[in-house]
């Protein structure tokens, strides 16, 4: 294996942390050839981030863990240099960019790696301007304090820094997790521009937009070992049941294709994207068309939230000016309310003020002007680390139950852990969890005891695998049915469609529109204006509404 030409060679690599006698990932064997773009998939806690840290030398140089096996980058052993020594060869985007930002301003952050590499001042300025332009970052951002950026804005700045770095190998962990749809599409250039002698290895869950850019896929099982590799179409076709069993994401088109295959002759090649699946349905004979339409309706129905009866108003903002802590208002003249049994999605571009609006609605931020009425709400923060106070997952759950005035006996903690797939992690320190596991824990803490009449979920799908997202959708349904009010801040338009029949779109310092999801998602001008994109399932809805033209 070591003799094969490779941009990245991973040969028998395992990672074991000091507190465990079991490998977190591995042994893993991968050969990434020059010019290839790979997607690494796996359930939460399967070892994806650990493998990326071993690949870039952070394990064992900077992170206390043992790495066995061999990693070679462009033919050179990764152990031959420190992680800093690889900065001109490997660009690494971390899942939690706020932990890696060190520049005081946006321009400082983008220039930081280049300054440490000794790049000429004039060249640094040129690369900084080019990277900002490629991502659509305005020049007035240059002097913005990174501490004042939203989570998504920080993600954009981190991506700009990587683009300016110009390293041939890209290693990115959930690069689109906090990006609005329009901003996420700008990331495509970073993948398209992988040089012929370089490579890309990406962990992400927004597969429907990403898959057309990917050459190969590798899938990690629950034990941290590779269970499938190959071209995307073959992997998703041959291992669909494995994906579903492990709770791993796969494209919408791949999931729909499974149902279409039951109608009759196989489609070759089997659809991968939703557009391909709909095109395959166009080619079906008339005798199968009605069944195909019924299959599609059954497929999309659970993925579109329906408005129902709501109760009394739980919280109301009236002519409010909303501002982050110690900052100027980002939203003015806001008037809205949310009722018991109502689920709303708060949508908008990065930095539009979504999190500020949600926290203000919950009563967690003081208004600069205007009035708020209603009970206090509970919030699951965009960064789950902000919620942890105890030394173990079990202690966190017990503390949350006690705070809610509920029983916190061992059986109660176990029941809450079972509900959020945390049973095997009860003795683990919260900071030792994967990001997806942290997200599940933060949601469990918020839901413990059902003490809040208003629940705010800020980017709740970040880091979650497919199984975790499905469980969250069920939890939102439960909250709605128990007459809780739920406000969801999200960039995941498919999740918004599946959970919230009412959308609030913010931008330009105000609420742009507040209305039914079914109407707003069809307003292309609004979507573009707000930096959004319609949910993928809108393609399927459009297909159902058109006049059928059966194949001859």
Backbone torsions as a table, in degrees:
resi	resn	phi	psi	omega
1	UNK	NA	-37.8	-177.2
2	UNK	-66.7	-17.2	-179.0
3	UNK	-83.4	-14.3	-178.3
4	UNK	-71.4	138.7	176.8
5	UNK	-64.7	132.6	-175.9
6	UNK	-152.8	143.4	168.5
7	UNK	-76.9	-38.1	176.8
8	UNK	-133.5	126.2	176.7
9	UNK	-118.8	122.3	176.0
10	UNK	-118.7	110.6	-170.9
11	UNK	-121.8	103.8	176.7
12	UNK	63.5	33.6	-174.6
13	UNK	-82.2	128.8	172.6
14	UNK	-129.3	151.6	176.7
15	UNK	-127.7	127.4	177.7
16	UNK	-128.4	126.4	-179.7
17	UNK	-85.2	157.1	-172.5
18	UNK	-60.2	-34.4	-175.9
19	UNK	-83.3	5.2	-175.4
20	UNK	-135.6	149.8	174.3
21	UNK	-102.5	6.4	-179.8
22	UNK	-114.7	137.3	-179.8
23	UNK	-63.4	134.2	175.8
24	UNK	-74.1	-28.1	178.1
25	UNK	-156.0	144.4	174.1
26	UNK	102.7	176.4	2.5
27	UNK	-71.0	141.6	-177.1
28	UNK	-121.2	134.6	173.8
29	UNK	-122.1	122.4	176.8
30	UNK	-143.7	141.6	172.5
31	UNK	-122.4	114.1	178.1
32	UNK	-106.3	112.3	-174.7
33	UNK	-82.5	159.9	-178.6
34	UNK	-54.4	133.3	177.9
35	UNK	86.4	-6.5	-176.4
36	UNK	-83.6	148.2	175.6
37	UNK	-118.0	115.8	-175.6
38	UNK	-108.5	146.6	173.6
39	UNK	-114.2	126.1	178.8
40	UNK	-104.7	120.8	-177.9
41	UNK	-118.5	158.1	177.3
42	UNK	170.9	161.0	177.7
43	UNK	-70.4	165.0	175.7
44	UNK	-57.8	131.6	179.2
45	UNK	84.7	7.6	-178.6
46	UNK	-81.9	-8.0	175.0
47	UNK	105.9	15.1	-176.7
48	UNK	-61.4	-50.6	-178.5
49	UNK	-66.6	-35.4	177.8
50	UNK	-62.4	-40.6	178.5
51	UNK	-64.8	-41.2	178.6
52	UNK	-64.6	-37.7	178.9
53	UNK	-67.9	-34.2	175.6
54	UNK	-70.3	-38.0	-179.2
55	UNK	-61.6	-37.2	-177.1
56	UNK	-94.3	3.5	176.6
57	UNK	85.3	-1.6	177.4
58	UNK	-64.3	-31.9	167.8
59	UNK	-103.0	117.6	12.9
60	UNK	-103.2	4.6	-171.7
61	UNK	-62.4	-43.9	-172.9
62	UNK	-117.1	-19.0	-178.8
63	UNK	-117.2	128.4	-175.0
64	UNK	-70.6	96.5	177.7
65	UNK	-162.7	158.3	178.6
66	UNK	-100.0	130.3	177.6
67	UNK	-115.8	127.1	173.8
68	UNK	-111.1	166.6	-177.2
69	UNK	88.2	-172.5	-173.7
70	UNK	-127.4	138.6	172.9
71	UNK	-124.6	128.5	176.4
72	UNK	-125.7	133.4	177.6
73	UNK	-115.6	117.7	-176.4
74	UNK	52.5	37.6	175.6
75	UNK	88.4	-6.2	-176.6
76	UNK	-107.5	138.9	178.7
77	UNK	-62.6	129.0	-178.0
78	UNK	-62.3	-24.3	-179.9
79	UNK	-73.3	-10.9	-178.0
80	UNK	-71.2	-17.9	179.8
81	UNK	-133.8	163.6	170.6
82	UNK	-77.0	164.6	175.8
83	UNK	-54.5	-38.4	178.4
84	UNK	-64.4	-33.2	179.8
85	UNK	-67.9	-16.4	179.7
86	UNK	-95.6	4.3	-171.1
87	UNK	-64.1	-25.8	177.9
88	UNK	-84.6	-8.5	-178.6
89	UNK	-107.3	-37.9	-175.6
90	UNK	-123.2	127.3	172.2
91	UNK	-103.2	124.3	-174.1
92	UNK	-116.8	119.8	174.2
93	UNK	-104.8	121.2	-175.5
94	UNK	-88.8	158.0	179.9
95	UNK	-66.1	-33.0	-179.8
96	UNK	-114.6	87.0	-173.3
97	UNK	-66.2	-25.7	-178.4
98	UNK	-64.1	-21.1	178.5
99	UNK	-82.6	-9.7	-176.5
100	UNK	-112.5	-13.9	179.5
101	UNK	-69.9	131.1	-179.6
102	UNK	-131.3	-11.3	178.4
103	UNK	-78.8	143.5	179.6
104	UNK	-69.7	-37.2	179.3
105	UNK	-118.6	169.5	178.8
106	UNK	-60.0	-45.2	179.8
107	UNK	-62.6	-39.7	177.9
108	UNK	-60.8	-42.7	-176.7
109	UNK	-66.0	-44.9	-178.7
110	UNK	-65.5	-34.1	-176.4
111	UNK	-84.0	-13.2	-168.0
112	UNK	-57.1	-51.9	-178.0
113	UNK	-63.0	-39.1	-179.0
114	UNK	-66.3	-39.1	177.8
115	UNK	-62.1	-40.8	-179.5
116	UNK	-71.0	-20.8	176.3
117	UNK	-88.3	-3.0	179.1
118	UNK	76.9	24.4	178.0
119	UNK	-68.9	143.1	-178.5
120	UNK	-60.1	147.9	-176.1
121	UNK	-57.7	-45.0	-179.0
122	UNK	-63.2	-38.7	179.1
123	UNK	-67.9	-37.7	177.4
124	UNK	-60.7	-44.6	180.0
125	UNK	-62.3	-41.4	-179.8
126	UNK	-64.6	-45.8	-179.0
127	UNK	-66.7	-37.5	178.8
128	UNK	-62.5	-47.0	179.1
129	UNK	-62.3	-41.2	-178.8
130	UNK	-64.7	-44.1	-179.4
131	UNK	-65.1	-42.7	179.0
132	UNK	-64.0	-40.4	179.1
133	UNK	-65.1	-39.2	-179.3
134	UNK	-63.1	-32.2	-178.9
135	UNK	-96.9	1.9	179.1
136	UNK	72.9	25.3	178.5
137	UNK	-83.4	124.1	-178.1
138	UNK	-66.2	150.3	-177.9
139	UNK	-61.6	-28.0	179.4
140	UNK	-67.2	-11.4	174.6
141	UNK	-71.5	-19.3	-173.0
142	UNK	-51.6	-40.3	-175.2
143	UNK	-99.5	8.8	177.5
144	UNK	-72.1	139.2	176.6
145	UNK	-70.7	131.3	179.5
146	UNK	-64.4	-27.1	179.5
147	UNK	-69.0	-16.4	-179.2
148	UNK	-98.4	1.8	-178.7
149	UNK	-81.6	151.9	171.8
150	UNK	-73.3	170.2	179.5
151	UNK	-58.9	-43.3	179.2
152	UNK	-68.1	-37.4	178.0
153	UNK	-64.8	-38.4	176.1
154	UNK	-63.1	-38.8	177.7
155	UNK	-61.4	-43.2	179.0
156	UNK	-62.8	-41.1	179.5
157	UNK	-65.6	-40.9	177.9
158	UNK	-62.8	-38.7	177.8
159	UNK	-67.5	-39.7	177.2
160	UNK	-61.3	-39.2	178.5
161	UNK	-63.1	-38.2	177.9
162	UNK	-67.3	-41.6	179.1
163	UNK	-62.8	-40.4	178.9
164	UNK	-67.3	-32.8	-179.2
165	UNK	-60.4	-39.2	174.5
166	UNK	68.9	23.1	179.1
167	UNK	-71.4	145.0	-177.0
168	UNK	-71.2	-24.5	-178.8
169	UNK	-108.8	126.5	179.2
170	UNK	-110.0	128.7	175.0
171	UNK	-125.5	111.7	-171.9
172	UNK	-128.0	129.2	-178.3
173	UNK	-108.7	107.8	-178.9
174	UNK	52.2	56.9	-175.4
175	UNK	-66.3	-22.3	-177.6
176	UNK	-103.7	6.7	-169.8
177	UNK	-56.3	-38.3	-175.4
178	UNK	-113.7	19.3	-176.6
179	UNK	-100.3	138.1	170.8
180	UNK	-63.9	154.6	-174.3
181	UNK	-52.2	-44.1	-178.1
182	UNK	-66.1	-39.8	177.9
183	UNK	-66.9	-37.2	179.3
184	UNK	-62.1	-34.1	-179.8
185	UNK	-68.5	-26.5	177.5
186	UNK	-66.6	-23.9	179.4
187	UNK	-66.8	-20.6	-178.3
188	UNK	-56.4	-34.3	-178.7
189	UNK	-62.2	-37.2	-179.9
190	UNK	-60.2	-38.6	178.9
191	UNK	-77.7	-38.4	179.9
192	UNK	-65.1	-27.9	-174.6
193	UNK	-92.1	15.2	175.1
194	UNK	-58.9	123.8	-175.8
195	UNK	-69.2	159.3	-178.5
196	UNK	-57.9	-28.7	-179.9
197	UNK	-97.6	4.2	-178.3
198	UNK	-105.8	-160.0	-179.7
199	UNK	-168.1	166.2	175.6
200	UNK	-138.0	137.2	173.4
201	UNK	-128.6	116.6	-170.8
202	UNK	-125.1	136.5	168.9
203	UNK	-107.2	125.1	179.8
204	UNK	-161.9	164.1	177.6
205	UNK	-120.8	-4.2	175.5
206	UNK	-84.0	71.9	-168.7
207	UNK	-74.4	-31.6	-171.8
208	UNK	-63.8	-33.4	177.0
209	UNK	-89.9	-25.5	-174.1
210	UNK	-83.6	-35.8	-171.4
211	UNK	-53.4	-41.0	-179.7
212	UNK	-60.4	-17.0	-179.0
213	UNK	-95.7	-5.3	-170.9
214	UNK	-98.8	135.5	178.0
215	UNK	-90.5	-39.8	-175.1
216	UNK	-141.0	154.1	179.7
217	UNK	-126.6	139.3	171.3
218	UNK	-124.7	138.7	-175.1
219	UNK	-123.3	127.0	176.1
220	UNK	-95.4	135.8	174.9
221	UNK	-85.2	-178.7	-179.2
222	UNK	-61.4	-25.5	-178.8
223	UNK	-89.5	7.2	178.1
224	UNK	79.1	11.8	177.8
225	UNK	-106.5	154.7	179.0
226	UNK	-68.5	127.9	176.9
227	UNK	-109.1	-14.2	178.8
228	UNK	-164.0	141.8	170.6
229	UNK	-142.5	156.7	176.3
230	UNK	147.8	-172.4	177.6
231	UNK	-68.5	149.8	-173.7
232	UNK	-54.1	-45.5	-175.4
233	UNK	-61.1	-42.7	-178.0
234	UNK	-69.4	-42.6	-177.8
235	UNK	-63.4	-47.2	-178.0
236	UNK	-71.5	-28.3	177.7
237	UNK	-73.5	-45.6	-172.0
238	UNK	-85.0	-19.7	-172.5
239	UNK	-124.2	25.0	-178.7
240	UNK	-56.4	-42.7	-179.5
241	UNK	-65.5	-35.8	177.7
242	UNK	-63.9	-44.0	177.4
243	UNK	-57.2	-48.2	-176.8
244	UNK	-67.2	-38.4	180.0
245	UNK	-64.8	-39.8	-178.2
246	UNK	-86.0	-6.9	-179.8
247	UNK	74.0	36.0	-177.3
248	UNK	-101.7	144.7	179.3
249	UNK	-64.4	145.2	164.5
250	UNK	-144.1	159.6	-174.0
251	UNK	-60.7	152.5	179.0
252	UNK	-57.7	-42.6	-178.9
253	UNK	-60.9	-36.5	178.6
254	UNK	-66.4	-40.6	179.4
255	UNK	-68.1	-40.6	177.9
256	UNK	-67.3	-36.4	-179.2
257	UNK	-59.7	-35.4	178.1
258	UNK	-56.8	-40.7	-178.8
259	UNK	-75.0	-36.1	-179.5
260	UNK	-67.5	-33.1	-178.7
261	UNK	-63.1	-23.9	-179.7
262	UNK	-75.6	-9.4	-177.5
263	UNK	-80.7	-25.2	-175.7
264	UNK	169.5	-143.9	-176.1
265	UNK	-56.4	142.1	179.1
266	UNK	-65.6	145.2	174.3
267	UNK	-90.2	131.1	-178.3
268	UNK	-125.6	117.7	1.4
269	UNK	-77.9	152.6	179.5
270	UNK	-62.5	136.8	-178.5
271	UNK	-57.0	144.5	177.5
272	UNK	-115.2	-46.2	177.8
273	UNK	-95.7	164.4	178.5
274	UNK	-64.0	-38.1	178.5
275	UNK	-60.3	-41.2	178.1
276	UNK	-65.3	-39.0	179.7
277	UNK	-64.5	-40.3	179.2
278	UNK	-69.3	-36.0	175.8
279	UNK	-64.7	-38.0	177.3
280	UNK	-63.9	-36.4	178.2
281	UNK	-67.4	-33.5	176.7
282	UNK	-62.0	-27.5	-176.6
283	UNK	-89.5	-2.6	-178.8
284	UNK	-70.2	147.1	176.2
285	UNK	-67.9	159.7	-177.0
286	UNK	-56.0	-34.3	-177.2
287	UNK	-64.8	-21.6	-178.6
288	UNK	-105.4	-7.5	-170.4
289	UNK	-65.0	-43.3	-179.7
290	UNK	-63.7	-40.6	177.8
291	UNK	-65.9	-36.7	178.6
292	UNK	-64.9	-42.5	178.4
293	UNK	-63.4	-41.4	178.2
294	UNK	-64.4	-38.5	177.3
295	UNK	-62.4	-42.8	-179.8
296	UNK	-65.9	-41.8	178.1
297	UNK	-60.8	-44.6	178.5
298	UNK	-62.9	-33.3	-178.1
299	UNK	-71.1	-42.6	-172.7
300	UNK	-90.3	-20.9	-175.1
301	UNK	-55.2	-45.4	179.8
302	UNK	-71.3	-9.3	-176.3
303	UNK	-101.3	11.0	177.6
304	UNK	-129.8	114.2	-178.9
305	UNK	-69.7	141.4	179.2
306	UNK	-109.9	137.4	177.9
307	UNK	-69.9	141.2	178.3
308	UNK	-133.1	-171.9	179.1
309	UNK	-68.7	141.2	178.0
310	UNK	-121.7	162.1	-177.8
311	UNK	-100.8	-145.5	-177.9
312	UNK	-72.6	158.3	178.0
313	UNK	-64.6	132.1	179.8
314	UNK	-96.0	-40.8	-180.0
315	UNK	-148.3	147.9	-178.9
316	UNK	-143.4	136.6	169.6
317	UNK	-109.4	137.6	-178.4
318	UNK	-131.6	115.5	178.6
319	UNK	50.0	44.9	-171.6
320	UNK	-89.2	144.1	167.7
321	UNK	-106.2	117.1	-172.9
322	UNK	-106.5	132.8	-177.3
323	UNK	-141.1	145.8	170.4
324	UNK	-64.4	167.0	179.8
325	UNK	-59.6	131.1	177.4
326	UNK	59.1	34.7	-178.2
327	UNK	-140.9	170.0	178.5
328	UNK	-77.7	159.5	178.9
329	UNK	-60.4	139.9	174.8
330	UNK	-107.9	-15.2	177.6
331	UNK	-134.7	135.1	-177.5
332	UNK	-121.1	152.5	172.6
333	UNK	51.6	49.0	-179.0
334	UNK	-90.0	124.3	174.2
335	UNK	-130.5	117.7	178.0
336	UNK	-162.5	164.0	176.7
337	UNK	-142.8	161.2	176.9
338	UNK	-136.9	139.6	-172.4
339	UNK	-111.5	163.4	175.5
340	UNK	-60.5	135.5	-179.2
341	UNK	79.0	12.0	-178.4
342	UNK	-110.0	139.9	175.8
343	UNK	-120.3	123.7	179.0
344	UNK	-123.6	146.6	173.7
345	UNK	-106.8	133.2	176.9
346	UNK	-104.5	115.8	-170.1
347	UNK	-122.7	156.8	176.7
348	UNK	160.8	175.3	-179.2
349	UNK	-70.4	166.6	174.9
350	UNK	-60.9	130.1	179.2
351	UNK	83.8	6.9	-177.5
352	UNK	-75.0	-17.5	180.0
353	UNK	107.7	20.1	-176.9
354	UNK	-63.8	-50.2	-178.6
355	UNK	-64.7	-38.0	178.2
356	UNK	-63.1	-43.0	178.5
357	UNK	-63.0	-45.3	-177.8
358	UNK	-63.7	-44.6	179.7
359	UNK	-66.6	-34.3	177.0
360	UNK	-67.5	-41.3	178.6
361	UNK	-61.8	-35.7	-180.0
362	UNK	-80.1	-6.4	-179.8
363	UNK	82.4	17.0	-177.5
364	UNK	-92.9	-11.5	174.7
365	UNK	-124.6	139.6	178.5
366	UNK	-78.0	133.0	179.6
367	UNK	-72.6	145.5	174.3
368	UNK	-78.7	-26.9	177.3
369	UNK	-159.6	162.7	178.9
370	UNK	89.7	-163.7	-171.6
371	UNK	-142.2	145.4	172.8
372	UNK	-124.6	135.1	175.9
373	UNK	-124.8	146.2	175.3
374	UNK	124.8	174.0	-179.5
375	UNK	-73.6	155.9	175.5
376	UNK	-68.4	147.8	178.1
377	UNK	-108.7	168.5	173.4
378	UNK	-107.6	152.9	-174.9
379	UNK	-135.2	141.8	167.9
380	UNK	-103.1	112.8	-171.7
381	UNK	-72.3	157.4	176.8
382	UNK	-58.5	-38.5	175.5
383	UNK	-101.9	104.6	-174.6
384	UNK	-62.5	-23.7	179.8
385	UNK	-55.7	-27.7	-176.4
386	UNK	-65.2	-15.2	-175.0
387	UNK	-99.0	-7.6	-170.4
388	UNK	-91.1	134.6	-177.3
389	UNK	-131.3	-11.5	-171.7
390	UNK	-112.5	174.1	-175.0
391	UNK	-91.5	-4.3	177.7
392	UNK	-152.2	162.4	178.3
393	UNK	-61.9	-42.8	179.5
394	UNK	-60.7	-42.3	178.7
395	UNK	-65.9	-36.6	176.9
396	UNK	-60.9	-47.3	-178.1
397	UNK	-64.9	-41.4	179.0
398	UNK	-63.7	-42.1	179.4
399	UNK	-63.6	-38.9	179.6
400	UNK	-66.2	-41.3	178.3
401	UNK	-64.6	-41.5	179.0
402	UNK	-64.4	-41.6	179.5
403	UNK	-63.0	-29.3	179.6
404	UNK	-85.2	-0.6	-178.6
405	UNK	76.1	17.6	-179.5
406	UNK	-99.3	166.0	175.5
407	UNK	-65.0	142.4	-179.3
408	UNK	-128.1	37.9	175.2
409	UNK	-72.2	167.7	-177.6
410	UNK	-55.8	-39.3	-179.3
411	UNK	-66.4	-34.7	179.6
412	UNK	-70.4	-41.4	176.7
413	UNK	-62.8	-43.4	-179.9
414	UNK	-62.6	-39.1	180.0
415	UNK	-65.6	-41.5	178.2
416	UNK	-66.7	-39.6	178.1
417	UNK	-64.4	-39.5	178.5
418	UNK	-63.2	-39.4	-178.7
419	UNK	-62.0	-31.4	-176.1
420	UNK	-114.7	20.0	176.3
421	UNK	55.1	50.3	-179.0
422	UNK	-120.5	8.2	-172.5
423	UNK	-58.7	-42.4	-177.1
424	UNK	-79.1	-0.8	-174.8
425	UNK	-114.4	9.2	-171.8
426	UNK	-60.0	-32.1	-178.5
427	UNK	-92.6	-1.7	-177.0
428	UNK	-82.1	142.4	173.3
429	UNK	-69.1	138.3	-178.1
430	UNK	-54.4	-33.9	-177.9
431	UNK	-76.7	-6.6	176.1
432	UNK	-93.3	0.0	-178.7
433	UNK	-81.9	158.4	170.0
434	UNK	-70.1	166.7	-178.5
435	UNK	-64.0	-38.2	177.3
436	UNK	-65.1	-39.5	177.5
437	UNK	-66.8	-38.9	175.5
438	UNK	-61.0	-41.2	179.8
439	UNK	-61.8	-44.0	179.1
440	UNK	-62.7	-39.3	178.9
441	UNK	-65.0	-43.7	-179.2
442	UNK	-62.3	-38.0	177.8
443	UNK	-68.7	-39.4	178.1
444	UNK	-62.0	-41.1	179.9
445	UNK	-63.4	-40.3	-179.4
446	UNK	-68.1	-39.5	-175.0
447	UNK	-82.1	-13.5	-175.4
448	UNK	-58.5	125.0	175.1
449	UNK	79.7	-7.3	178.9
450	UNK	48.7	51.2	-174.0
451	UNK	-90.7	-15.6	-174.0
452	UNK	-102.2	130.7	175.1
453	UNK	-74.7	-21.3	177.8
454	UNK	-124.2	126.0	179.9
455	UNK	-114.4	127.8	175.4
456	UNK	-111.9	124.8	178.7
457	UNK	-113.9	110.5	-177.0
458	UNK	-99.2	109.1	-176.3
459	UNK	50.2	56.7	-172.3
460	UNK	-70.9	-17.9	-177.9
461	UNK	-89.9	-3.7	-179.0
462	UNK	-59.8	121.2	179.2
463	UNK	83.8	-8.5	-178.2
464	UNK	-79.6	141.3	172.0
465	UNK	-82.4	-177.9	-176.6
466	UNK	-62.6	-41.1	-179.6
467	UNK	-64.6	-41.2	178.7
468	UNK	-64.9	-38.2	179.2
469	UNK	-68.4	-41.1	176.8
470	UNK	-61.5	-40.4	178.5
471	UNK	-65.1	-38.0	178.2
472	UNK	-65.4	-41.0	177.4
473	UNK	-60.6	-41.0	177.1
474	UNK	-63.5	-37.9	-179.8
475	UNK	-67.3	-39.4	176.8
476	UNK	-62.2	-41.5	176.8
477	UNK	-61.0	-41.1	179.9
478	UNK	-64.4	-42.6	179.1
479	UNK	-62.7	-42.5	178.6
480	UNK	-62.1	-45.1	-177.7
481	UNK	-67.8	-24.7	177.8
482	UNK	-93.3	16.1	173.9
483	UNK	64.7	33.8	167.1
484	UNK	-87.7	152.9	171.1
485	UNK	-96.1	136.8	-176.1
486	UNK	-129.4	125.9	174.2
487	UNK	-115.6	124.4	-175.0
488	UNK	-116.0	118.4	171.5
489	UNK	-91.6	121.1	-176.3
490	UNK	-154.2	153.0	169.4
491	UNK	-105.0	-3.3	-179.0
492	UNK	-87.1	97.6	-174.1
493	UNK	-67.0	-31.4	177.6
494	UNK	-68.4	-38.4	176.7
495	UNK	-67.3	-40.3	177.8
496	UNK	-60.4	-42.3	-179.9
497	UNK	-65.7	-36.4	-175.8
498	UNK	-76.5	-21.2	-172.4
499	UNK	-117.1	-28.5	-169.2
500	UNK	-123.9	111.3	176.5
501	UNK	-75.8	-12.0	178.3
502	UNK	-118.4	130.7	179.3
503	UNK	-116.5	137.9	172.1
504	UNK	-115.3	116.7	-177.3
505	UNK	-105.2	123.4	-178.7
506	UNK	-111.3	151.5	179.0
507	UNK	171.3	159.0	177.7
508	UNK	58.2	30.8	175.9
509	UNK	77.4	18.0	-177.9
510	UNK	-159.8	177.8	171.2
511	UNK	-81.6	117.7	179.8
512	UNK	-74.2	-42.1	-178.8
513	UNK	-162.5	149.4	179.1
514	UNK	-135.9	110.9	-175.1
515	UNK	-168.6	-172.5	-177.9
516	UNK	-67.1	137.1	-179.8
517	UNK	-57.6	-40.7	-176.9
518	UNK	-60.1	-29.8	177.9
519	UNK	-85.4	-45.4	-173.3
520	UNK	-66.8	-36.0	-177.0
521	UNK	-68.1	-18.1	178.6
522	UNK	-90.8	-5.2	-179.6
523	UNK	-87.1	89.6	-175.3
524	UNK	-60.8	-38.3	-179.9
525	UNK	-63.9	-40.8	178.0
526	UNK	-65.0	-44.9	-179.8
527	UNK	-57.4	-45.8	-179.7
528	UNK	-66.4	-43.5	-178.6
529	UNK	-61.1	-36.1	-176.1
530	UNK	-93.4	5.4	-179.8
531	UNK	71.7	26.1	-177.8
532	UNK	-109.4	179.2	173.8
533	UNK	-142.9	145.2	179.7
534	UNK	-61.1	152.6	174.1
535	UNK	-58.1	150.8	-179.0
536	UNK	-61.1	-33.1	-176.6
537	UNK	-68.7	-10.2	175.2
538	UNK	-61.0	-32.2	175.6
539	UNK	-58.6	-42.3	-179.1
540	UNK	-69.0	-39.1	178.1
541	UNK	-64.5	-41.0	177.2
542	UNK	-62.4	-39.2	179.7
543	UNK	-63.5	-41.2	-179.1
544	UNK	-66.0	-28.8	-175.7
545	UNK	-86.3	-13.9	-178.5
546	UNK	-82.0	160.3	176.7
547	UNK	-71.2	128.8	-179.1
548	UNK	-67.6	137.2	174.5
549	UNK	-120.5	88.3	-173.0
550	UNK	-65.2	151.4	175.1
551	UNK	-68.4	148.5	-179.7
552	UNK	-76.8	NA	NA
